[in-house]
């Protein structure tokens, strides 16, 4: 992965913008990563995966209601016995 100090990135934005098509660019400040620049296509792919892998606790009420109202389609019937038991609450 390419890495560039923020000051260099700012001076030569066009050059670094072109490099995102080869892969992400790590932007550093004082030697530490502070941001990453990725292509729009890569961002969309990452965002779609993020939405798929979102923890249940972060779902909105609207999303939970939509899931509860959804109909299961397919050859296999949906069975609540197939779901694992909820973990116990921490004490």
PDB file as gemmi writes it, atoms N, CA and C in Angstrom:
CRYST1    1.000    1.000    1.000  90.00  90.00  90.00 P 1                      
ATOM      1  N   UNK A   1       0.849  -1.172   0.000  1.00  0.00           N  
ATOM      2  CA  UNK A   1       0.000   0.000   0.000  1.00  0.00           C  
ATOM      3  C   UNK A   1       0.894   1.234   0.000  1.00  0.00           C  
ATOM      4  N   UNK A   2       0.526   2.181  -0.841  1.00  0.00           N  
ATOM      5  CA  UNK A   2       1.275   3.435  -0.892  1.00  0.00           C  
ATOM      6  C   UNK A   2       0.995   4.251   0.365  1.00  0.00           C  
ATOM      7  N   UNK A   3       2.005   4.959   0.835  1.00  0.00           N  
ATOM      8  CA  UNK A   3       1.871   5.803   2.019  1.00  0.00           C  
ATOM      9  C   UNK A   3       2.485   7.160   1.711  1.00  0.00           C  
ATOM     10  N   UNK A   4       1.832   8.222   2.195  1.00  0.00           N  
ATOM     11  CA  UNK A   4       2.301   9.568   1.895  1.00  0.00           C  
ATOM     12  C   UNK A   4       2.031  10.486   3.083  1.00  0.00           C  
ATOM     13  N   UNK A   5       2.990  11.364   3.409  1.00  0.00           N  
ATOM     14  CA  UNK A   5       2.717  12.373   4.443  1.00  0.00           C  
ATOM     15  C   UNK A   5       1.618  13.328   3.964  1.00  0.00           C  
ATOM     16  N   UNK A   6       0.819  13.808   4.882  1.00  0.00           N  
ATOM     17  CA  UNK A   6      -0.293  14.700   4.540  1.00  0.00           C  
ATOM     18  C   UNK A   6       0.176  15.925   3.766  1.00  0.00           C  
ATOM     19  N   UNK A   7       1.330  16.474   4.127  1.00  0.00           N  
ATOM     20  CA  UNK A   7       1.828  17.670   3.430  1.00  0.00           C  
ATOM     21  C   UNK A   7       2.131  17.365   1.964  1.00  0.00           C  
ATOM     22  N   UNK A   8       2.736  16.213   1.693  1.00  0.00           N  
ATOM     23  CA  UNK A   8       3.025  15.797   0.315  1.00  0.00           C  
ATOM     24  C   UNK A   8       1.726  15.518  -0.442  1.00  0.00           C  
ATOM     25  N   UNK A   9       0.785  14.879   0.225  1.00  0.00           N  
ATOM     26  CA  UNK A   9      -0.514  14.584  -0.382  1.00  0.00           C  
ATOM     27  C   UNK A   9      -1.210  15.879  -0.803  1.00  0.00           C  
ATOM     28  N   UNK A  10      -1.170  16.864   0.060  1.00  0.00           N  
ATOM     29  CA  UNK A  10      -1.816  18.147  -0.218  1.00  0.00           C  
ATOM     30  C   UNK A  10      -1.155  18.851  -1.409  1.00  0.00           C  
ATOM     31  N   UNK A  11       0.154  18.807  -1.476  1.00  0.00           N  
ATOM     32  CA  UNK A  11       0.878  19.479  -2.562  1.00  0.00           C  
ATOM     33  C   UNK A  11       0.640  18.811  -3.915  1.00  0.00           C  
ATOM     34  N   UNK A  12       0.522  17.493  -3.907  1.00  0.00           N  
ATOM     35  CA  UNK A  12       0.423  16.728  -5.154  1.00  0.00           C  
ATOM     36  C   UNK A  12      -0.844  15.875  -5.189  1.00  0.00           C  
ATOM     37  N   UNK A  13      -1.968  16.496  -4.876  1.00  0.00           N  
ATOM     38  CA  UNK A  13      -3.228  15.758  -4.802  1.00  0.00           C  
ATOM     39  C   UNK A  13      -3.511  14.989  -6.086  1.00  0.00           C  
ATOM     40  N   UNK A  14      -3.339  15.623  -7.238  1.00  0.00           N  
ATOM     41  CA  UNK A  14      -3.640  14.971  -8.517  1.00  0.00           C  
ATOM     42  C   UNK A  14      -2.879  13.674  -8.711  1.00  0.00           C  
ATOM     43  N   UNK A  15      -1.593  13.695  -8.383  1.00  0.00           N  
ATOM     44  CA  UNK A  15      -0.762  12.497  -8.516  1.00  0.00           C  
ATOM     45  C   UNK A  15      -1.274  11.381  -7.608  1.00  0.00           C  
ATOM     46  N   UNK A  16      -1.558  11.722  -6.360  1.00  0.00           N  
ATOM     47  CA  UNK A  16      -2.021  10.708  -5.407  1.00  0.00           C  
ATOM     48  C   UNK A  16      -3.428  10.247  -5.733  1.00  0.00           C  
ATOM     49  N   UNK A  17      -4.237  11.135  -6.263  1.00  0.00           N  
ATOM     50  CA  UNK A  17      -5.590  10.759  -6.674  1.00  0.00           C  
ATOM     51  C   UNK A  17      -5.526   9.683  -7.756  1.00  0.00           C  
ATOM     52  N   UNK A  18      -4.605   9.812  -8.686  1.00  0.00           N  
ATOM     53  CA  UNK A  18      -4.448   8.807  -9.744  1.00  0.00           C  
ATOM     54  C   UNK A  18      -3.982   7.465  -9.180  1.00  0.00           C  
ATOM     55  N   UNK A  19      -3.205   7.492  -8.115  1.00  0.00           N  
ATOM     56  CA  UNK A  19      -2.654   6.248  -7.553  1.00  0.00           C  
ATOM     57  C   UNK A  19      -3.708   5.393  -6.864  1.00  0.00           C  
ATOM     58  N   UNK A  20      -4.856   5.964  -6.516  1.00  0.00           N  
ATOM     59  CA  UNK A  20      -5.880   5.159  -5.837  1.00  0.00           C  
ATOM     60  C   UNK A  20      -6.424   4.052  -6.728  1.00  0.00           C  
ATOM     61  N   UNK A  21      -6.244   4.169  -8.040  1.00  0.00           N  
ATOM     62  CA  UNK A  21      -6.717   3.117  -8.941  1.00  0.00           C  
ATOM     63  C   UNK A  21      -5.801   1.901  -8.904  1.00  0.00           C  
ATOM     64  N   UNK A  22      -4.634   2.046  -8.300  1.00  0.00           N  
ATOM     65  CA  UNK A  22      -3.722   0.917  -8.090  1.00  0.00           C  
ATOM     66  C   UNK A  22      -3.949   0.284  -6.716  1.00  0.00           C  
ATOM     67  N   UNK A  23      -4.586   1.016  -5.816  1.00  0.00           N  
ATOM     68  CA  UNK A  23      -4.846   0.524  -4.467  1.00  0.00           C  
ATOM     69  C   UNK A  23      -4.981   1.686  -3.505  1.00  0.00           C  
ATOM     70  N   UNK A  24      -5.377   1.411  -2.269  1.00  0.00           N  
ATOM     71  CA  UNK A  24      -5.559   2.477  -1.276  1.00  0.00           C  
ATOM     72  C   UNK A  24      -4.266   3.245  -1.017  1.00  0.00           C  
ATOM     73  N   UNK A  25      -4.413   4.495  -0.635  1.00  0.00           N  
ATOM     74  CA  UNK A  25      -3.282   5.342  -0.264  1.00  0.00           C  
ATOM     75  C   UNK A  25      -3.432   5.705   1.209  1.00  0.00           C  
ATOM     76  N   UNK A  26      -2.422   5.383   1.991  1.00  0.00           N  
ATOM     77  CA  UNK A  26      -2.404   5.729   3.411  1.00  0.00           C  
ATOM     78  C   UNK A  26      -1.836   7.139   3.553  1.00  0.00           C  
ATOM     79  N   UNK A  27      -2.553   8.006   4.250  1.00  0.00           N  
ATOM     80  CA  UNK A  27      -2.098   9.373   4.482  1.00  0.00           C  
ATOM     81  C   UNK A  27      -1.660   9.462   5.937  1.00  0.00           C  
ATOM     82  N   UNK A  28      -0.429   9.944   6.138  1.00  0.00           N  
ATOM     83  CA  UNK A  28       0.126   9.986   7.492  1.00  0.00           C  
ATOM     84  C   UNK A  28       0.352  11.420   7.946  1.00  0.00           C  
ATOM     85  N   UNK A  29       0.392  11.558   9.241  1.00  0.00           N  
ATOM     86  CA  UNK A  29       0.738  12.836   9.862  1.00  0.00           C  
ATOM     87  C   UNK A  29       1.663  12.504  11.021  1.00  0.00           C  
ATOM     88  N   UNK A  30       2.830  13.102  11.026  1.00  0.00           N  
ATOM     89  CA  UNK A  30       3.857  12.804  12.028  1.00  0.00           C  
ATOM     90  C   UNK A  30       4.159  11.305  12.088  1.00  0.00           C  
ATOM     91  N   UNK A  31       4.149  10.670  10.913  1.00  0.00           N  
ATOM     92  CA  UNK A  31       4.499   9.257  10.818  1.00  0.00           C  
ATOM     93  C   UNK A  31       3.400   8.284  11.186  1.00  0.00           C  
ATOM     94  N   UNK A  32       2.237   8.784  11.556  1.00  0.00           N  
ATOM     95  CA  UNK A  32       1.127   7.899  11.940  1.00  0.00           C  
ATOM     96  C   UNK A  32       0.005   7.980  10.910  1.00  0.00           C  
ATOM     97  N   UNK A  33      -0.613   6.846  10.576  1.00  0.00           N  
ATOM     98  CA  UNK A  33      -1.724   6.887   9.624  1.00  0.00           C  
ATOM     99  C   UNK A  33      -2.909   7.667  10.208  1.00  0.00           C  
ATOM    100  N   UNK A  34      -3.452   8.578   9.421  1.00  0.00           N  
ATOM    101  CA  UNK A  34      -4.610   9.361   9.872  1.00  0.00           C  
ATOM    102  C   UNK A  34      -5.806   9.206   8.948  1.00  0.00           C  
ATOM    103  N   UNK A  35      -5.563   8.766   7.713  1.00  0.00           N  
ATOM    104  CA  UNK A  35      -6.665   8.614   6.758  1.00  0.00           C  
ATOM    105  C   UNK A  35      -6.219   7.691   5.627  1.00  0.00           C  
ATOM    106  N   UNK A  36      -7.201   7.203   4.889  1.00  0.00           N  
ATOM    107  CA  UNK A  36      -6.934   6.393   3.705  1.00  0.00           C  
ATOM    108  C   UNK A  36      -7.780   6.940   2.571  1.00  0.00           C  
ATOM    109  N   UNK A  37      -7.204   7.002   1.389  1.00  0.00           N  
ATOM    110  CA  UNK A  37      -7.928   7.434   0.203  1.00  0.00           C  
ATOM    111  C   UNK A  37      -8.097   6.212  -0.683  1.00  0.00           C  
ATOM    112  N   UNK A  38      -9.344   5.925  -1.043  1.00  0.00           N  
ATOM    113  CA  UNK A  38      -9.641   4.777  -1.897  1.00  0.00           C  
ATOM    114  C   UNK A  38     -10.507   5.236  -3.060  1.00  0.00           C  
ATOM    115  N   UNK A  39     -10.549   4.431  -4.110  1.00  0.00           N  
ATOM    116  CA  UNK A  39     -11.391   4.748  -5.257  1.00  0.00           C  
ATOM    117  C   UNK A  39     -12.860   4.634  -4.860  1.00  0.00           C  
ATOM    118  N   UNK A  40     -13.717   5.275  -5.634  1.00  0.00           N  
ATOM    119  CA  UNK A  40     -15.157   5.204  -5.371  1.00  0.00           C  
ATOM    120  C   UNK A  40     -15.645   3.760  -5.451  1.00  0.00           C  
ATOM    121  N   UNK A  41     -15.120   2.997  -6.405  1.00  0.00           N  
ATOM    122  CA  UNK A  41     -15.521   1.598  -6.555  1.00  0.00           C  
ATOM    123  C   UNK A  41     -15.155   0.790  -5.308  1.00  0.00           C  
ATOM    124  N   UNK A  42     -13.936   0.968  -4.814  1.00  0.00           N  
ATOM    125  CA  UNK A  42     -13.518   0.238  -3.620  1.00  0.00           C  
ATOM    126  C   UNK A  42     -14.347   0.654  -2.410  1.00  0.00           C  
ATOM    127  N   UNK A  43     -14.619   1.947  -2.292  1.00  0.00           N  
ATOM    128  CA  UNK A  43     -15.435   2.423  -1.179  1.00  0.00           C  
ATOM    129  C   UNK A  43     -16.810   1.761  -1.210  1.00  0.00           C  
ATOM    130  N   UNK A  44     -17.441   1.699  -2.387  1.00  0.00           N  
ATOM    131  CA  UNK A  44     -18.761   1.070  -2.496  1.00  0.00           C  
ATOM    132  C   UNK A  44     -18.701  -0.398  -2.077  1.00  0.00           C  
ATOM    133  N   UNK A  45     -17.669  -1.111  -2.511  1.00  0.00           N  
ATOM    134  CA  UNK A  45     -17.519  -2.516  -2.126  1.00  0.00           C  
ATOM    135  C   UNK A  45     -17.354  -2.653  -0.615  1.00  0.00           C  
ATOM    136  N   UNK A  46     -16.527  -1.814  -0.028  1.00  0.00           N  
ATOM    137  CA  UNK A  46     -16.323  -1.854   1.423  1.00  0.00           C  
ATOM    138  C   UNK A  46     -17.604  -1.506   2.160  1.00  0.00           C  
ATOM    139  N   UNK A  47     -18.316  -0.495   1.679  1.00  0.00           N  
ATOM    140  CA  UNK A  47     -19.550  -0.064   2.330  1.00  0.00           C  
ATOM    141  C   UNK A  47     -20.602  -1.162   2.279  1.00  0.00           C  
ATOM    142  N   UNK A  48     -20.728  -1.841   1.136  1.00  0.00           N  
ATOM    143  CA  UNK A  48     -21.698  -2.933   1.028  1.00  0.00           C  
ATOM    144  C   UNK A  48     -21.360  -4.054   2.001  1.00  0.00           C  
ATOM    145  N   UNK A  49     -20.095  -4.386   2.135  1.00  0.00           N  
ATOM    146  CA  UNK A  49     -19.697  -5.432   3.086  1.00  0.00           C  
ATOM    147  C   UNK A  49     -19.916  -4.983   4.520  1.00  0.00           C  
ATOM    148  N   UNK A  50     -19.661  -3.719   4.794  1.00  0.00           N  
ATOM    149  CA  UNK A  50     -19.896  -3.193   6.139  1.00  0.00           C  
ATOM    150  C   UNK A  50     -21.364  -3.340   6.498  1.00  0.00           C  
ATOM    151  N   UNK A  51     -22.252  -2.991   5.588  1.00  0.00           N  
ATOM    152  CA  UNK A  51     -23.685  -3.085   5.857  1.00  0.00           C  
ATOM    153  C   UNK A  51     -24.094  -4.534   6.097  1.00  0.00           C  
ATOM    154  N   UNK A  52     -23.496  -5.477   5.376  1.00  0.00           N  
ATOM    155  CA  UNK A  52     -23.823  -6.883   5.553  1.00  0.00           C  
ATOM    156  C   UNK A  52     -23.347  -7.367   6.914  1.00  0.00           C  
ATOM    157  N   UNK A  53     -22.209  -6.894   7.362  1.00  0.00           N  
ATOM    158  CA  UNK A  53     -21.601  -7.376   8.593  1.00  0.00           C  
ATOM    159  C   UNK A  53     -21.874  -6.504   9.812  1.00  0.00           C  
ATOM    160  N   UNK A  54     -22.862  -5.625   9.741  1.00  0.00           N  
ATOM    161  CA  UNK A  54     -23.158  -4.737  10.858  1.00  0.00           C  
ATOM    162  C   UNK A  54     -23.630  -5.543  12.074  1.00  0.00           C  
ATOM    163  N   UNK A  55     -23.112  -5.258  13.243  1.00  0.00           N  
ATOM    164  CA  UNK A  55     -23.584  -5.942  14.449  1.00  0.00           C  
ATOM    165  C   UNK A  55     -25.076  -5.680  14.677  1.00  0.00           C  
ATOM    166  N   UNK A  56     -25.774  -6.687  15.155  1.00  0.00           N  
ATOM    167  CA  UNK A  56     -27.216  -6.577  15.389  1.00  0.00           C  
ATOM    168  C   UNK A  56     -27.535  -5.415  16.319  1.00  0.00           C  
ATOM    169  N   UNK A  57     -26.677  -5.176  17.287  1.00  0.00           N  
ATOM    170  CA  UNK A  57     -26.922  -4.110  18.258  1.00  0.00           C  
ATOM    171  C   UNK A  57     -26.988  -2.731  17.607  1.00  0.00           C  
ATOM    172  N   UNK A  58     -26.415  -2.585  16.416  1.00  0.00           N  
ATOM    173  CA  UNK A  58     -26.385  -1.289  15.744  1.00  0.00           C  
ATOM    174  C   UNK A  58     -27.548  -1.078  14.781  1.00  0.00           C  
ATOM    175  N   UNK A  59     -28.436  -2.071  14.666  1.00  0.00           N  
ATOM    176  CA  UNK A  59     -29.595  -1.914  13.788  1.00  0.00           C  
ATOM    177  C   UNK A  59     -30.558  -0.886  14.365  1.00  0.00           C  
ATOM    178  N   UNK A  60     -31.162  -0.105  13.477  1.00  0.00           N  
ATOM    179  CA  UNK A  60     -32.164   0.866  13.917  1.00  0.00           C  
ATOM    180  C   UNK A  60     -33.488   0.144  14.162  1.00  0.00           C  
ATOM    181  N   UNK A  61     -34.400   0.812  14.845  1.00  0.00           N  
ATOM    182  CA  UNK A  61     -35.735   0.247  15.082  1.00  0.00           C  
ATOM    183  C   UNK A  61     -36.403  -0.061  13.750  1.00  0.00           C  
ATOM    184  N   UNK A  62     -36.268   0.840  12.781  1.00  0.00           N  
ATOM    185  CA  UNK A  62     -36.854   0.626  11.457  1.00  0.00           C  
ATOM    186  C   UNK A  62     -36.303  -0.609  10.773  1.00  0.00           C  
ATOM    187  N   UNK A  63     -34.989  -0.832  10.889  1.00  0.00           N  
ATOM    188  CA  UNK A  63     -34.373  -2.010  10.281  1.00  0.00           C  
ATOM    189  C   UNK A  63     -34.851  -3.287  10.966  1.00  0.00           C  
ATOM    190  N   UNK A  64     -34.974  -3.251  12.285  1.00  0.00           N  
ATOM    191  CA  UNK A  64     -35.458  -4.424  13.024  1.00  0.00           C  
ATOM    192  C   UNK A  64     -36.896  -4.736  12.628  1.00  0.00           C  
ATOM    193  N   UNK A  65     -37.732  -3.707  12.536  1.00  0.00           N  
ATOM    194  CA  UNK A  65     -39.126  -3.913  12.134  1.00  0.00           C  
ATOM    195  C   UNK A  65     -39.207  -4.486  10.722  1.00  0.00           C  
ATOM    196  N   UNK A  66     -38.366  -3.994   9.816  1.00  0.00           N  
ATOM    197  CA  UNK A  66     -38.364  -4.505   8.444  1.00  0.00           C  
ATOM    198  C   UNK A  66     -37.970  -5.978   8.415  1.00  0.00           C  
ATOM    199  N   UNK A  67     -37.001  -6.359   9.220  1.00  0.00           N  
ATOM    200  CA  UNK A  67     -36.582  -7.761   9.287  1.00  0.00           C  
ATOM    201  C   UNK A  67     -37.708  -8.621   9.842  1.00  0.00           C  
ATOM    202  N   UNK A  68     -38.373  -8.141  10.889  1.00  0.00           N  
ATOM    203  CA  UNK A  68     -39.446  -8.921  11.511  1.00  0.00           C  
ATOM    204  C   UNK A  68     -40.636  -9.096  10.572  1.00  0.00           C  
ATOM    205  N   UNK A  69     -40.855  -8.132   9.680  1.00  0.00           N  
ATOM    206  CA  UNK A  69     -41.986  -8.209   8.754  1.00  0.00           C  
ATOM    207  C   UNK A  69     -41.634  -8.927   7.452  1.00  0.00           C  
ATOM    208  N   UNK A  70     -40.367  -9.224   7.252  1.00  0.00           N  
ATOM    209  CA  UNK A  70     -39.927  -9.847   6.003  1.00  0.00           C  
ATOM    210  C   UNK A  70     -40.452 -11.271   5.894  1.00  0.00           C  
ATOM    211  N   UNK A  71     -40.742 -11.672   4.662  1.00  0.00           N  
ATOM    212  CA  UNK A  71     -41.174 -13.036   4.404  1.00  0.00           C  
ATOM    213  C   UNK A  71     -39.989 -13.840   3.912  1.00  0.00           C  
ATOM    214  N   UNK A  72     -39.866 -15.054   4.423  1.00  0.00           N  
ATOM    215  CA  UNK A  72     -38.788 -15.934   4.005  1.00  0.00           C  
ATOM    216  C   UNK A  72     -39.248 -16.663   2.756  1.00  0.00           C  
ATOM    217  N   UNK A  73     -38.414 -16.624   1.725  1.00  0.00           N  
ATOM    218  CA  UNK A  73     -38.751 -17.320   0.487  1.00  0.00           C  
ATOM    219  C   UNK A  73     -37.727 -18.410   0.245  1.00  0.00           C  
ATOM    220  N   UNK A  74     -38.103 -19.376  -0.549  1.00  0.00           N  
ATOM    221  CA  UNK A  74     -37.181 -20.454  -0.884  1.00  0.00           C  
ATOM    222  C   UNK A  74     -37.799 -21.798  -0.582  1.00  0.00           C  
ATOM    223  N   UNK A  75     -37.058 -22.838  -0.897  1.00  0.00           N  
ATOM    224  CA  UNK A  75     -37.544 -24.200  -0.714  1.00  0.00           C  
ATOM    225  C   UNK A  75     -37.496 -24.656   0.737  1.00  0.00           C  
ATOM    226  N   UNK A  76     -36.574 -24.099   1.509  1.00  0.00           N  
ATOM    227  CA  UNK A  76     -36.397 -24.511   2.896  1.00  0.00           C  
ATOM    228  C   UNK A  76     -37.279 -23.673   3.817  1.00  0.00           C  
ATOM    229  N   UNK A  77     -38.105 -24.305   4.633  1.00  0.00           N  
ATOM    230  CA  UNK A  77     -38.902 -23.512   5.581  1.00  0.00           C  
ATOM    231  C   UNK A  77     -38.012 -22.927   6.676  1.00  0.00           C  
ATOM    232  N   UNK A  78     -38.446 -21.811   7.203  1.00  0.00           N  
ATOM    233  CA  UNK A  78     -37.731 -21.131   8.281  1.00  0.00           C  
ATOM    234  C   UNK A  78     -38.178 -21.746   9.589  1.00  0.00           C  
ATOM    235  N   UNK A  79     -37.242 -22.120  10.446  1.00  0.00           N  
ATOM    236  CA  UNK A  79     -37.568 -22.777  11.697  1.00  0.00           C  
ATOM    237  C   UNK A  79     -36.806 -22.085  12.822  1.00  0.00           C  
ATOM    238  N   UNK A  80     -37.524 -21.589  13.822  1.00  0.00           N  
ATOM    239  CA  UNK A  80     -36.877 -20.903  14.936  1.00  0.00           C  
ATOM    240  C   UNK A  80     -35.942 -21.815  15.720  1.00  0.00           C  
ATOM    241  N   UNK A  81     -36.168 -23.132  15.649  1.00  0.00           N  
ATOM    242  CA  UNK A  81     -35.284 -24.070  16.343  1.00  0.00           C  
ATOM    243  C   UNK A  81     -33.882 -24.084  15.737  1.00  0.00           C  
ATOM    244  N   UNK A  82     -33.747 -23.576  14.507  1.00  0.00           N  
ATOM    245  CA  UNK A  82     -32.440 -23.524  13.863  1.00  0.00           C  
ATOM    246  C   UNK A  82     -31.570 -22.400  14.409  1.00  0.00           C  
ATOM    247  N   UNK A  83     -32.164 -21.448  15.110  1.00  0.00           N  
ATOM    248  CA  UNK A  83     -31.423 -20.297  15.623  1.00  0.00           C  
ATOM    249  C   UNK A  83     -30.750 -20.646  16.946  1.00  0.00           C  
ATOM    250  N   UNK A  84     -29.527 -20.162  17.151  1.00  0.00           N  
ATOM    251  CA  UNK A  84     -28.864 -20.423  18.439  1.00  0.00           C  
ATOM    252  C   UNK A  84     -29.544 -19.636  19.557  1.00  0.00           C  
ATOM    253  N   UNK A  85     -29.418 -20.155  20.771  1.00  0.00           N  
ATOM    254  CA  UNK A  85     -29.949 -19.439  21.927  1.00  0.00           C  
ATOM    255  C   UNK A  85     -29.182 -18.144  22.116  1.00  0.00           C  
ATOM    256  N   UNK A  86     -29.855 -17.132  22.671  1.00  0.00           N  
ATOM    257  CA  UNK A  86     -29.190 -15.858  22.942  1.00  0.00           C  
ATOM    258  C   UNK A  86     -28.175 -16.055  24.061  1.00  0.00           C  
ATOM    259  N   UNK A  87     -27.023 -15.397  23.953  1.00  0.00           N  
ATOM    260  CA  UNK A  87     -26.043 -15.507  25.046  1.00  0.00           C  
ATOM    261  C   UNK A  87     -26.592 -14.855  26.313  1.00  0.00           C  
ATOM    262  N   UNK A  88     -26.158 -15.365  27.440  1.00  0.00           N  
ATOM    263  CA  UNK A  88     -26.602 -14.816  28.726  1.00  0.00           C  
ATOM    264  C   UNK A  88     -26.075 -13.401  28.896  1.00  0.00           C  
ATOM    265  N   UNK A  89     -26.824 -12.575  29.600  1.00  0.00           N  
ATOM    266  CA  UNK A  89     -26.403 -11.200  29.900  1.00  0.00           C  
ATOM    267  C   UNK A  89     -25.187 -11.238  30.820  1.00  0.00           C  
ATOM    268  N   UNK A  90     -24.188 -10.373  30.577  1.00  0.00           N  
ATOM    269  CA  UNK A  90     -23.038 -10.323  31.496  1.00  0.00           C  
ATOM    270  C   UNK A  90     -23.470  -9.843  32.875  1.00  0.00           C  
ATOM    271  N   UNK A  91     -22.829 -10.382  33.883  1.00  0.00           N  
ATOM    272  CA  UNK A  91     -23.193 -10.006  35.256  1.00  0.00           C  
ATOM    273  C   UNK A  91     -22.300  -8.954  35.789  1.00  0.00           C  
TER     274      UNK A  91                                                      
END                                                                             
